[in-house]
Amino acid sequence: MSDTCVLVLDTDPLPDLDRLSGRARVVHADEKSLAERLPEADVLLVWDFLSDAVREAWPGGGPRPRWVHTPSAGVDRLLPELADSDTVLTNARGVFDQPIAEYVTGLVVAMAKDFRGSWELQRERRWRHRETFRVGGTRAVVVGSGPIGRKIGRTLMALGVTVDLVGRTEREGDPDFGRVHGIDGMNTLLAGADWVVCVAPLTESSRGMFDAAAFSRMKPGAHFINVGRGQHVVEADLLEALHGGRIAGAALDVFHTEPLPEDSPLWEAPGLWISPHMSGDTVGWRNDLAVQFLDNFDRWYAGEPLHNVVDKGLGYVPAT
């Protein structure tokens, strides 16, 4: 048996760990035992990626894992504690691109075609003809130019939507979008958008980026969709924008507090679609995440470069 120790922070069983047999000793920890077991780990798999336990237990000095993997796209629950260490951090880049793009596109179509209204009228047994909106010919601003944002943009473009992609810095000559706008240009773009989609990584500069000022720049017919992080949005400002008719509607898959408390005013906000942080979770997604980690472990064990290495200063995997 190898002396390599893989420590797994988990709340439910991880599929296919028998692939590590003969190469690693697997140890499991919960939030209470994590700090005690971290020093013995060569590799930490943060299977419970919604936990903040790693930040709280991370040793300031002494032994610590050489590699930490989180099976999520965002790494904000691990930073800044890991940023000053020489530990390699990887994420689940690539697994959620297609599911989240489908989810966002489904929301756009559902909002434009008033599926919610049709369902409510059906429940009331009321026949009321309405006119809905075309999706083709509308304009979307997608904030976040990583793989998920790019996939969302390409999927919307297939429906005839004009897409402005916003990234950290401006660049020309993009093969899909022609130009990627810098974050400094976002405010100007908001005024022309029918759909504003947030899928940016959570950093100090992006925290609270959708506030009263941002919503005031959107036109009254615009819809806002957040599949990034709850902290991107000032929820009180979104509530005010919805109640005041400043924007036509919104959809949130992520929130400041999860689960969303029963007494949250968001539940009753007009024109708001709520889902419980599930935009990327399709049947078999845990198996996909397990295979991705195990494939990367094969590389690590063989001394090969790891996939999806996060730039801990930026907070995401840089584009290659």
C-alpha positions in Angstrom: 0.0 0.0 0.0 1.3 3.4 -0.9 2.1 6.0 1.8 0.2 8.6 -0.2 -2.8 9.8 1.8 -5.9 11.2 0.1 -8.1 13.0 2.6 -11.7 13.4 1.5 -14.0 16.0 3.1 -17.4 14.5 2.4 -21.0 14.2 3.5 -22.0 11.5 1.1 -20.1 8.6 -0.5 -17.8 9.4 -3.4 -18.1 7.1 -6.4 -15.2 4.9 -7.7 -12.6 5.5 -5.1 -11.5 1.9 -5.6 -9.4 3.3 -8.5 -7.0 4.5 -5.9 -6.4 1.0 -4.5 -2.7 0.2 -4.2 -1.7 3.8 -4.8 -3.2 5.7 -2.0 -4.6 5.4 1.5 -8.0 7.1 1.6 -9.1 8.8 4.8 -12.5 10.5 5.3 -13.1 13.6 7.5 -16.1 15.7 8.4 -16.0 19.4 9.3 -15.1 18.6 13.0 -12.2 16.3 12.3 -10.7 18.0 9.2 -8.2 20.2 11.1 -6.8 17.2 13.0 -6.4 15.1 9.8 -5.1 17.8 7.4 -1.4 17.5 8.3 -1.3 13.8 7.3 -2.8 14.4 3.8 -0.9 14.6 0.6 -4.0 15.3 -1.3 -7.2 16.9 -0.1 -10.4 16.3 -2.1 -13.1 18.8 -0.9 -16.0 16.6 -2.0 -18.3 18.7 0.2 -17.5 21.8 -1.8 -20.3 23.9 -0.2 -18.4 23.7 3.1 -16.3 26.5 4.5 -14.4 24.0 6.7 -11.1 24.1 4.7 -10.7 27.8 5.2 -11.3 27.4 8.9 -9.0 24.4 9.4 -6.2 25.3 7.0 -2.9 25.3 8.9 -0.9 28.5 8.9 2.4 26.5 9.0 3.6 23.0 9.2 2.5 20.0 7.1 -0.3 20.5 4.7 -1.6 18.9 1.5 0.5 19.3 -1.6 -2.7 19.3 -3.8 -6.2 20.4 -3.1 -9.1 19.7 -5.5 -12.6 21.1 -5.3 -15.3 19.6 -7.5 -16.8 23.0 -8.2 -16.2 25.7 -10.6 -15.8 28.4 -8.0 -12.9 28.4 -5.5 -14.0 31.3 -3.3 -14.6 29.0 -0.3 -10.9 28.1 -0.3 -9.4 31.5 -0.7 -7.6 33.5 0.5 -6.3 30.9 3.0 -4.7 28.8 0.3 -3.4 31.7 -1.7 -0.1 32.1 0.3 0.8 28.4 0.3 2.6 26.4 -2.3 -0.3 23.9 -2.4 -1.6 23.4 -5.9 -5.4 24.1 -6.3 -7.5 22.6 -9.0 -11.2 22.8 -9.8 -14.0 21.2 -11.8 -13.6 23.4 -14.9 -15.4 21.8 -17.8 -18.0 19.6 -16.1 -20.7 22.2 -15.7 -20.4 24.2 -19.0 -23.1 22.4 -21.0 -25.6 21.9 -18.1 -25.5 25.5 -17.0 -25.7 26.8 -20.6 -28.8 24.7 -21.1 -30.3 26.0 -17.8 -29.7 29.6 -18.6 -31.0 29.2 -22.1 -34.1 27.5 -20.8 -34.8 30.4 -18.5 -34.4 32.9 -21.3 -37.0 30.9 -23.4 -39.3 30.4 -20.5 -39.3 34.1 -19.6 -39.7 35.3 -23.2 -42.6 32.8 -23.9 -44.2 33.4 -20.4 -44.3 29.7 -19.5 -45.0 30.7 -15.9 -48.1 32.6 -17.0 -49.4 29.6 -19.1 -48.9 27.3 -16.2 -50.7 29.5 -13.8 -53.6 30.0 -16.2 -53.8 26.3 -16.8 -54.1 25.7 -13.0 -57.0 28.2 -13.0 -58.6 26.6 -16.1 -58.5 30.0 -17.8 -58.1 30.3 -21.6 -56.4 33.7 -22.1 -54.6 34.3 -25.4 -51.4 36.4 -25.1 -48.6 37.5 -27.3 -45.1 36.7 -26.2 -41.6 37.8 -27.2 -39.2 36.5 -29.8 -35.8 35.4 -28.5 -34.1 35.8 -31.8 -33.0 39.4 -32.3 -32.6 40.2 -28.6 -29.3 41.1 -27.0 -27.6 39.4 -24.0 -24.7 40.6 -21.8 -22.9 37.6 -20.3 -20.6 38.6 -17.5 -17.9 36.0 -17.1 -15.7 34.9 -20.0 -14.6 31.5 -18.7 -15.8 28.2 -20.2 -19.3 28.4 -18.7 -19.8 31.9 -19.8 -18.6 31.1 -23.3 -20.8 28.1 -23.5 -23.8 30.2 -22.4 -23.0 32.8 -25.0 -22.6 30.3 -27.9 -25.9 28.6 -26.9 -27.8 31.8 -26.9 -26.2 32.8 -30.2 -27.7 29.6 -31.7 -31.1 31.0 -30.9 -30.3 34.3 -32.7 -29.3 36.3 -29.7 -26.6 38.9 -30.1 -24.1 38.3 -27.2 -21.7 40.7 -25.6 -19.2 38.7 -23.5 -17.6 40.5 -20.6 -14.3 39.3 -19.0 -11.6 40.6 -16.7 -9.8 42.4 -19.5 -10.7 43.6 -23.0 -9.4 41.6 -25.9 -10.0 41.6 -29.7 -10.0 38.7 -32.2 -12.0 36.2 -30.1 -13.0 33.3 -32.4 -16.6 33.1 -31.1 -17.5 36.6 -30.1 -15.1 38.8 -32.0 -14.4 41.0 -29.0 -14.4 40.2 -25.3 -15.3 43.4 -23.4 -13.4 44.3 -20.2 -15.3 44.6 -17.0 -14.9 48.4 -17.1 -17.2 48.4 -20.2 -20.0 46.4 -18.5 -22.0 49.4 -17.3 -22.2 50.8 -20.8 -23.4 47.5 -22.2 -26.2 47.0 -19.6 -28.3 49.7 -21.2 -28.8 47.8 -24.4 -29.3 44.3 -22.9 -32.5 42.3 -22.9 -30.8 39.6 -20.9 -28.0 40.1 -18.3 -26.4 36.8 -17.2 -23.8 36.7 -14.3 -21.5 33.7 -14.3 -18.3 35.5 -13.1 -15.9 34.1 -10.5 -16.4 35.6 -7.1 -13.5 37.9 -6.3 -13.2 41.1 -4.2 -13.7 43.2 -7.3 -16.9 41.3 -8.4 -18.5 41.1 -5.0 -21.7 43.2 -5.1 -21.2 44.2 -8.7 -24.9 44.0 -9.4 -26.3 46.8 -7.2 -28.8 49.6 -7.4 -26.5 51.4 -9.9 -26.2 48.4 -12.1 -30.0 47.7 -12.1 -30.7 51.4 -12.8 -28.7 51.1 -16.0 -30.8 48.3 -17.4 -33.9 49.0 -19.5 -37.3 48.2 -18.0 -37.8 45.2 -20.2 -34.5 43.5 -19.2 -34.2 40.3 -17.3 -31.3 39.4 -14.9 -30.0 35.9 -14.4 -27.4 34.9 -11.7 -25.8 31.5 -11.9 -22.5 32.8 -10.5 -22.4 33.4 -6.7 -25.0 35.0 -4.5 -22.5 37.6 -3.3 -22.4 39.1 -6.8 -25.8 40.6 -6.1 -26.9 43.1 -3.6 -30.2 41.3 -2.9 -32.0 44.3 -1.4 -31.2 46.4 -4.5 -32.6 43.6 -6.7 -35.7 43.5 -4.6 -36.2 47.2 -5.0 -35.7 47.0 -8.8 -38.3 44.2 -9.1 -40.9 45.8 -6.9 -40.4 49.2 -8.6 -40.7 47.7 -12.1 -37.2 48.9 -12.9 -36.5 45.6 -14.6 -39.0 43.1 -16.0 -37.8 40.0 -14.1 -34.9 38.0 -12.7 -33.8 34.4 -12.0 -31.5 33.5 -9.1 -29.9 30.1 -8.7 -27.5 31.3 -6.0 -28.0 33.4 -2.9 -26.1 35.1 0.0 -27.6 32.5 2.4 -28.2 28.9 1.3 -30.6 27.3 1.8 -32.7 30.5 1.2 -34.5 31.2 4.5 -38.3 30.7 4.5 -38.8 34.2 5.6 -36.7 35.8 2.9 -38.6 38.5 0.9 -37.1 37.1 -2.3 -39.7 34.3 -2.2 -42.5 36.8 -2.9 -40.6 39.2 -5.2 -42.6 39.9 -8.4 -41.1 38.4 -11.6 -38.4 36.4 -9.7 -37.6 32.8 -10.5 -35.9 30.9 -7.7 -33.9 27.6 -7.9 -31.9 25.9 -5.2 -28.3 26.2 -6.6 -28.9 23.4 -9.1 -28.2 24.9 -12.6 -25.2 22.6 -13.2 -26.5 19.5 -11.5 -27.8 16.9 -14.0 -28.3 13.2 -13.5 -24.9 11.6 -13.1 -23.0 14.8 -12.3 -21.4 13.4 -9.2 -20.0 10.5 -11.2 -18.6 13.0 -13.7 -16.9 14.9 -10.9 -15.4 11.8 -9.4 -14.0 10.7 -12.8 -12.5 14.1 -13.3 -10.7 14.0 -10.0 -9.5 10.4 -10.5 -8.2 11.2 -13.9 -6.3 14.1 -12.5 -5.0 11.9 -9.7 -3.5 9.5 -12.3 -1.6 12.5 -13.6 -0.5 13.6 -10.1 0.7 10.1 -9.2 2.6 9.8 -12.4 4.3 13.2 -11.8 2.6 14.8 -14.8 1.1 18.4 -14.8 -2.4 18.6 -13.4 -5.4 19.9 -15.4 -7.4 22.9 -14.2 -4.8 24.5 -12.0 -6.2 27.6 -10.4 -4.3 30.9 -10.3 -4.8 31.5 -6.6 -4.1 35.2 -7.1 -6.9 35.6 -9.7 -9.3 33.0 -8.2 -9.9 31.0 -11.3 -8.2 28.9 -14.0 -6.6 31.3 -16.6 -7.5 30.9 -20.2 -5.0 28.9 -22.2 
